[in-house]
Amino acid sequence: MLTPQGLKGKQYRVTGTAYPRLGRPPRKGRKILALIGSLLALALIGLGGVQLVDIFNGRGKHSTAQACASPAATAKALAAPAADAPPGTSPAPAAPAAPVDPASVPLPKNVTVNVYNATAKAGLAGRTAEELKKRGFVIGTVGNAPTALDKKVPGTAQVIGGPAAVGAMTLLTSQIAGATATPDARTDGSVDFVIGDSYNALLDETQAAAALALATKPLPTATPGSC
């Protein structure tokens, strides 16, 4: 028993062998936060390992190849015929399937065009021939389409020419949206312009010039590792 000096009696007494701790008691919150931090660290390490495995397996290259569309594929997608426009309007011009050398495209005055009507609408060949003549083309034969094409051109127009008329065909297809080019075995530079069921009118001259510029614009060359 310990009795402080100056005090009488036994007011204060320290008994037993246990003493109170001076440190703060442990908090459960800290343990929970530490556990969560450990779990997050393990998750990040696992995710990094999966990405490294994908890279070494070549999956990253595959996804990059899908993201970078080839210029040829893009050109083919643009070459799809445009949807039919409402009566009295012209659809937007479509790009050709492959670019053409601008030097191979002649002036309209050097292109002889035969205009044929493959539809049941009377007078289309004559009116179209007059419009092409105003734009500088030399007009050859004008009339109904041959039996092989009559009522058999569902699009806006079919442009037909031989190997010597590739540039002339490009020039002519730029005059109307959705026109398709078909090669044949003729040896001269003349071109047939066969009007189809979806034909409404030629593009205006500004639109035709834009379509021709697009048709003769070189495709960009892709460099390794870039889109």
Secondary structure, DSSP 8 states (H G I E B T S, - for coil): ----TT--SSS----SS-----S----HHHHHHHHHHHHHHHHHHHHHHHHHHHHHHTHHHHHHHHHS--HHHHHHHHTS------TT--------SS---GGG---GGG-EEEEEE-SS-TTHHHHHHHHHHHTT-EEEEEEE--TTTTT---SSEEEEE-GGGHHHHHHHHTTSTT-EEEE----SS-EEEEE-TT------HHHHHHHHHHHTS------TT--
